[in-house]
């Protein structure tokens, strides 16, 4: 955790915000923006930016204007203006950096077009807000039971109460359109609050719920990733990955976002490689590409009809053969261009890494302790003689 108030208690769980990202200085919130302009003093003739960024549950953030005479700091709980009530959120960003965030997200910077922060929240409103947070799991469970009773093919992933407790927003995922008019009536009758249904994507659901990825770290979408770009299977093909959906899919069921991280580097590296559909013309036969190693600049080719025999060539040799083929000239065979130095290096590395853990046997801990039993048997008659 990033702040002292989030120190763990006796059972190891966070004590300050209970891992909900509501600590005082906003240092452990999801998708927190670091204020790198906070220590820079502005000129006195320049007025401070009048808009601030307010964060609500999980990753929902909005921009608000300050009323006259109100000053806020990062981490302050504030009462924001909404339709037919008020909401409570935490200030996450102030100053000139808010202007950059609004420009990045395409939000208008006109003060008249955004809602206002009414005042700072008092202790009674904060206690009510925490009590509503504690009710959300039970409300979500009851809402799922109502949806199952109506036979709706949808998944309620999260519930968010408004600060005044008069409205609740239910986030759900579904493959198609859902007619939830009867569900809204049942939930409004059961909970006595206004209901709003909001459909989100599978990636947005994973970002709100969080979790640990296959890499052992927290999900990128729940920590720092803000834009969810589409990921296609072409990204896996460029990186020479096997098209196994169990390995390529994340917790959201979609292709992992990290497939796009190194895609540009692979595309630039593949520019010097021949295209996979290019075939090598030799006197022995036509050779087809089977595999390539981008990092070592090695390619494996096999003759048609001899698919089990692969020949490893360097990138320089393949380009040389292609140039000759373009000049309508055939090479004798791939064996003449096969790099023997590469093969010897591979064989040496295989031998070098054969016994990386040493010469010890894996059963060395299972040895019987016969020597100890013999010493015990020898000592027993000595004890009897001493007793006599």
RAGI-V749180 format. One record per run of one state. SS is the DSSP state (a for helix, b for strand, c for the rest). FROM is the first residue (numbers start at 0). LEN is the number of residues. Records with the same first field share a line. If there is no record, write none. Layout:
SS=FROM-LEN, FROM-LEN
This chain:
c=0-3, 6-1, 8-5, 14-36, 55-5, 66-10, 82-2, 93-3, 105-5, 113-2, 120-2, 149-5, 161-5, 173-7, 191-2, 199-2, 209-2, 212-5, 218-1, 223-9, 238-6, 249-5, 255-1, 260-2, 272-7, 282-3, 293-4, 303-7, 326-4, 331-8, 352-11, 366-3, 387-1
a=3-3, 96-9, 110-3, 122-27, 180-11, 201-8, 219-4, 232-6, 244-4, 256-4, 262-10, 314-12, 339-13, 363-3, 369-18
b=7-1, 13-1, 50-5, 60-6, 76-6, 84-9, 115-5, 154-7, 166-7, 193-6, 211-1, 217-1, 248-1, 254-1, 279-3, 285-8, 297-6, 310-4, 330-1
